[in-house]
């Protein structure tokens, strides 16, 4: 229960595990990819459109434009008044929202299954029909500034994390926050939004995911009717971001803020991500995060720091396997009262060194493996979650086959593979060490 | 003898019909539960909710229920904390313990393949938690760390100050997480007392959804909960609310101020409740674009989010709202909120607004019944509120029965602009305290 309350300290999303449901996929003539996941337990459908564009595809100096545009997508279009999409979803008892990440932007509605056509009609309309006004820009930019105030400026943990990411990525745009730096966010304008929209919002840059009480035949007919008529856009080009040079120096971030009541230690390393046809290394890293971090009572860091020496009150290891470009693996330790950050850092390093020498507790490895298997069963209860996994994978360089192979790949990982990737991962030069602390705490 | 009643509940909303065939079960030992058989996925979601939560903490032991709940899976029976966690992991079961002012709830997911072993392990956590010294000290440090962080958090601080002003010396007036001094002083005996007071058989509501039959569930419940001590939840005093009206500023160095605002609410059993619930949806609820979202966010860009809620606690009811705006704009946001409150109390809603809210609320209701874990949560909540199984069928009719004159009479009754109490945390400019 307390781990949940420490969620603010989590740097990345947790381990993912995939469920196999009845899934069909096909491509429309204009290049829009479609995935249909069937779950007929309730007469409900989730309708999602994912664009292969995220904050890491923004032009330099325009940080935040991907997320700002996501907000503006609820304004007036060729056929919809501002807010009409939201009102229409509500009038049918549905829910809706949108999200922007480093690699993708997504829009979804959850409605009664027989309202799918209406959702497609509206979503297809705003794919290319957005009609912004200067007023939209001014008011909505203020909303986004307040969003940054709320999520980041008011949360020292979020500010610390921003600095950690900026220090980890020397060249790749993963170092820029999704919501944007405040000074750039304040200057975003109509031209920035429309240029980004025209460049990236097109059927040949989108993935449609529908999940729930629908059949592939009906989805195909509707998708052809609404999305199939939107012309492909030749301006869409494959994504090629600036990549990382070799990392030759470890970095440190000492973050002080008078609002910090609980200091903590974090360490992030560059780590390989899932790649199409090549997911085994990422699968081994998923195990490594669970073995080192996982549950405080049974993980390597938790046992050593929370139980044996009681120097920490919380530890974790986090890894984000799904990303378009190389991602990160991180460790967090929250010291017990009176334990200096240097001591907790040394203890984490000693624990990792000891792990690299002594290897994996095989019994625990097997328990983790069976938990991954079980999590596929539990995941089937949440069809929206399965839809999100397909959307995220297909906008981050993976295929439907990769998504479906992932659970088996996870089941096939060996302790030896985990130790091999661990040996390569913990390269001090490819790391950032962060200390989050109050204004008066000693650094020594 | 085990008794099973079957009530087919047909959810209706426009074209949506969801067939939720919930059965009621009474175990041989006399425990009753609601069960929905859904064999498609080989696991069961089980929800166990005890009435009487952290509000039962003695005044000087605030935080005892919270800490006790956090210790239930930190060692039980023959297993210490680490052995218990290993055993749970080996079974791939998930047990989630949660406490609030009025309830202690346990959300469980167990695989069909090892259900009996997993529930036997859960039983030790409920009946024989160890409260070992090292576990108590470890959890105490975690709670103290959380409290220290919360003390710096604008939203948490605003909520703490608001409830203190509203509920005074009643348990609701202080956070169920306790304070630094109360948590520091708690003893093992206090935790045992909290365990004895809260986990009592007659205070429990139970639901099960998934790969389990009503016939299987009865004996399982007797095994799992039959050894709990008999007895109902202790009674806490009903609150006579006397919430001060005005505005309090709490200085925390942050660029954005958080405001919590509200006044007296309405009881769930009040004949006006459904009108009030619909009214709140129009003023500041979720789903349709509320008046406050339209005025504060969409028209003026003063916030990322604003909402209001009717909070129905066992011993008090309040209507609460929350907004966050930059320090130099929170004053403008508060002015709009006061205006909208007055306007709605005076002029009421339009027929179009009422209809849009009714369409949304009745359409959204069946969509809530999504997934075993989610349905189990809904079913246990209904039982605790004393709603019958037929509520699933009658709830939408109650929403649709709200008339324009009724909702506008309730707007004048419920919304009291001059009674609003604001707590603003941050460094707001141009705000006058009173």
Interface residues (C-beta under 8 A of the other chain):
Chain A: X1 X2 X5 X6 X8 X41 X42 X43 X44 X83 X86 X87 X90 X91 X92 X93 X94 X95 X110 X111 X112 X114 X138 X139 X140 X141 X142 X143 X144 X145 X146 X147 X149 X150 X153 X154 X258 X259 X260 X261 X262 X295 X297 X298 X303 X306 X307 X310 X313 X314 X334 X336 X337 X364 X367 X368 X370 X371 X373 X374 X375 X377 X378 X380 X381 X382 X383
Chain B: X13 X14 X15 X16 X17 X18 X38 X40 X41 X42 X43 X45 X69 X70 X74 X81 X82 X84 X85 X86 X89 X90 X92 X94 X96 X97 X98 X109 X111 X138 X139 X141 X142 X143 X144 X145 X146 X148 X149 X151 X152 X154 X252 X253 X254 X255 X256 X258 X287 X288 X289 X297 X298 X299 X300 X301 X302 X303 X304 X305 X324 X325 X326 X329 X356 X359 X360 X361 X362 X363 X364 X365 X366 X367 X369 X370 X371 X372 X373
